[in-house]
Amino acid sequence: MARLKLAVLISGRGSNLQSLIDACADPEFPAEIVSVISNVPDVQGLERAAMADISAAVIDHRNFDGREAFEATLNAALDDSAADLVCLAGFMRLLTAEFVNRWRDRLINIHPSLLPDYKGLHVHERVIAAGEAFSGCTVHYVRPDMDSGPIIKQAKVPVEPGDTADTLAARVLAQEHIIYPEAVRQIAEA
């Protein structure tokens, strides 16, 4: 069985990366990680890649004169990896329409809300402030508009009385770790 080749883009601790590493460790899982790229040096996600013996690189966006130059280097690295699917896993950079369209239907993201609600940042604070009964997370194909694109998989999480942004975030993150590998499996087996 040919496994789907994944490149995972990160900016931080890499907990969703770890969930993908763990899933891919199963020889029956229909995907493998061929590259991890961080736009921030010295983050925990790079350590996770090293521990799993996965090729990793840093492409620091601050070293480039503008988004286009950064994305040209990122595209070259992704092309070199021969990735079939690019997984954004806590990658904290907005990507240009040109980049997103180049990877159309081969670029996915995980977001900590039940999209289309609560796009952008500070999701958990906003969910609690609005008095929502539920929150959750969404894996979706990336489109040029932020946190939009066809939904692949979602998980619902109740908002508990007395929740803080941190307690809600922890429960949502636990579901992210479940549904991201499930979404990758779904794409690989389609």
C-alpha positions, 0 to 999 in steps of 0.5 A: 500500500502506497502511503500518503506523504504528509508535510506538517507545518508548525510554529510551536509545541507540536501537539497536533504534530505528535498526534499525527506522528503517533498515528503514522507509527502504525504501519496500517495507517495510510499516511507517513510524515515526510517533512516537518517545517517550522517558521519559528526556530527552537520550538518543541515541535522540532524536537518531536520530529527529531525524536521520531526521526522525521526530516525537519527544517526551519524556514524563519519568516523573519529572514525574508523580505515579504510573504512572497519570498518566504512562501517561495522558499516554503514551496521549494521545501514542500516540493523537495519533500514530495508531499501529497498533503500539507497539514497545518498544525498550529502554523501561525502564519496567514498564507497568500491566496497564491500559495493556498491555490497552488496547494488547493485540496492538498492543504488542510488545517485544524481550527479550535472551533466549530467552523464556520463559527469563531474564525481567527484567534482567541476562540475560547474566550469568545465562545465563553463570552458568548455563552455558547453551550458547545465548542469544538474543533474542525479539520478543513481544506484551506481556502484563501479566506481565513478559516474557511474551506470545505469541512472534513471532520468536526468534534463537539465539546461541551462548554462546562459551567466555570470553564476558563479559556484554558480549561476549554482549550484543553478539552478541545485540544484533546479532541483535535488530537483524535480528529486530525489523524482521522481526517488524514485517514479519510483523505488517504482512503478516499 
